[in-house]
Amino acid sequence: MKNDFNPKHLDIMVFAEAAGSLSGTTPLSALPRLQDGLHPDPADSTVPTATWQASGEVRIRRGAPPQALLRLQAQAVAPLECQRCLGSVLTPLAFDRQFQFAATEEAAAELDAQEEDDVLVLSRNFDLLSLIEDELLLALPPVPRHETCPQPLTMSAEADGFAAENEAAAEKPHPFAKLAAMKKSGGTGG
């Protein structure tokens, strides 16, 4: 059954009823919204990929129609831009989620309020790779960075000669120093 299902055009109910399973490896470049945030190292020629597995099943409850369930797992190592040194940092991304499916938007909203799992609308042409991309985007860290950056960081102020300018400014006389001296002497200085 593994080869009977297309992850780009998946009939969720048929997949769940067949207790289907799919797995694959997808280049991160095939996930356009995720690719926009990648910062590959030019010296590294490896193509980053996401490895994923999906399985379906049907849940039957008394007094309710059969419900399709989808368990989805994925792992990837994405080259992101370190927010400290601006170099490339390899960041592990992973998720393991279960989704329930409802027949309509209204039923999905109602069920979503009751259930812990995310509830999506049942589709005969579901794009599993888009869902994988969505979940990988949600797994991105808010501020990717190295534990310890490979290159020592130079503060931009130091690099621009800020320290020398600061020393020169300290040697300049303060503009109100003359006024303070006049106040102490009680004179008008005139």
C-alpha positions in Angstrom: 0.0 0.0 0.0 2.9 2.3 0.5 3.3 3.2 -3.2 -0.4 3.7 -3.8 -0.5 7.2 -2.2 0.8 10.5 -3.6 1.8 12.9 -0.8 0.9 15.9 -3.1 -2.6 14.6 -3.8 -3.7 12.5 -0.8 -7.3 11.3 -0.3 -7.2 11.5 3.5 -10.2 9.2 4.2 -9.0 6.5 1.8 -5.5 6.8 3.3 -6.9 6.4 6.9 -9.3 3.6 6.0 -6.4 1.7 4.4 -4.2 2.4 7.5 -1.8 3.7 5.0 1.7 4.8 5.6 4.0 7.0 3.6 7.6 8.1 4.2 10.1 10.1 2.2 12.9 12.5 2.0 12.2 15.9 0.6 14.9 18.5 -0.2 14.2 21.7 1.7 14.6 23.6 -1.6 11.2 21.9 -2.6 9.5 23.7 0.3 9.5 27.3 -1.0 8.4 29.1 2.2 11.0 27.3 4.3 13.7 27.8 1.7 13.2 31.6 1.9 14.7 31.5 5.4 17.6 29.2 4.7 21.2 30.5 4.9 23.4 27.8 3.4 27.1 27.8 3.8 28.7 28.3 0.4 31.5 26.0 1.4 29.0 23.1 2.1 27.8 21.4 -1.0 25.3 19.1 0.8 21.6 19.5 0.0 19.5 19.9 3.2 16.6 17.5 3.3 13.6 16.7 5.5 12.9 13.1 6.4 9.2 12.4 7.1 6.8 9.6 7.9 2.9 9.7 7.8 0.4 7.1 8.9 -3.4 7.1 8.8 -6.1 5.4 10.8 -9.8 5.7 11.4 -11.2 6.4 14.9 -14.7 5.1 15.5 -16.7 6.5 18.4 -20.3 5.6 19.4 -22.8 7.9 17.9 -20.3 9.7 15.7 -19.2 9.2 12.1 -15.8 7.6 11.5 -13.0 10.1 11.9 -9.7 10.1 9.9 -6.5 10.6 11.9 -3.1 11.4 10.5 0.1 11.0 12.5 3.0 13.0 10.9 6.6 13.1 11.9 9.5 14.9 10.3 13.2 15.8 11.0 15.5 18.1 9.2 18.7 20.0 9.8 18.3 23.5 8.3 21.1 25.9 7.6 19.9 29.2 9.2 21.5 32.6 9.7 23.1 32.9 13.1 21.8 36.2 14.6 25.1 36.8 16.4 27.8 36.3 13.8 25.5 36.2 10.7 27.2 33.0 9.5 25.4 29.7 8.8 24.3 27.6 11.7 22.9 24.1 11.3 19.7 23.9 13.2 17.8 20.7 13.9 14.1 20.9 13.3 11.6 18.1 14.3 8.0 17.5 15.1 5.7 14.6 15.9 2.0 15.6 15.5 -1.4 14.0 15.2 -4.2 15.6 13.1 -7.9 14.8 13.1 -10.1 15.6 10.1 -13.7 16.8 10.0 -16.1 17.0 7.0 -16.6 20.8 7.1 -15.0 24.0 8.3 -17.7 24.4 10.9 -17.3 20.9 12.2 -13.5 21.3 12.3 -13.9 24.5 14.4 -16.3 22.9 16.8 -14.1 19.8 17.1 -10.9 21.9 17.5 -12.3 23.5 20.6 -12.9 20.1 22.2 -9.8 18.2 21.1 -6.1 18.5 21.9 -5.0 17.5 18.4 -5.3 20.0 15.5 -8.4 19.5 13.4 -8.3 20.0 9.6 -10.9 19.8 6.9 -11.2 16.5 5.2 -9.9 16.6 1.6 -9.7 14.2 -1.3 -6.7 16.1 -2.7 -4.7 17.0 0.5 -1.1 18.3 0.0 0.9 16.5 2.7 4.1 18.2 1.8 2.5 21.6 2.5 1.5 20.4 5.9 5.1 19.2 6.5 6.4 22.6 5.4 3.9 24.4 7.8 5.0 22.2 10.7 8.7 22.7 10.0 8.2 26.5 9.8 6.5 26.3 13.2 9.5 24.3 14.5 12.0 27.1 13.5 13.7 28.8 16.5 12.8 32.5 17.0 16.5 33.4 17.1 18.8 30.9 15.5 22.4 31.1 16.8 25.5 29.1 17.5 26.3 28.0 21.0 29.7 29.5 20.4 30.2 31.4 17.2 33.1 29.9 15.1 34.7 33.4 14.5 35.3 35.8 17.4 32.8 38.6 17.3 34.0 42.2 16.8 31.7 44.9 18.0 30.9 47.2 15.1 31.7 50.2 17.3 35.2 48.9 17.8 35.6 48.0 14.2 34.6 51.5 13.1 37.2 53.2 15.4 34.6 54.2 18.0 37.1 53.6 20.9 39.6 56.2 19.4 36.8 58.7 18.9 35.6 58.2 22.4 39.1 58.9 23.8 39.4 62.0 21.7 36.0 63.2 22.9 37.1 62.7 26.6 40.1 65.0 26.0 38.1 67.9 24.6 37.1 70.5 27.1 33.5 70.3 28.2 31.4 73.3 26.9 30.1 74.3 30.3 33.4 74.0 32.1 34.1 77.7 31.7 30.7 78.6 33.0 31.2 76.3 36.1 34.5 78.1 36.8 32.8 81.5 36.5 30.1 80.4 39.0 32.7 79.3 41.5 34.7 82.5 41.2 31.5 84.6 41.4 32.7 86.6 38.5 31.0 87.6 35.3 34.0 86.7 33.2 33.4 89.4 30.9 
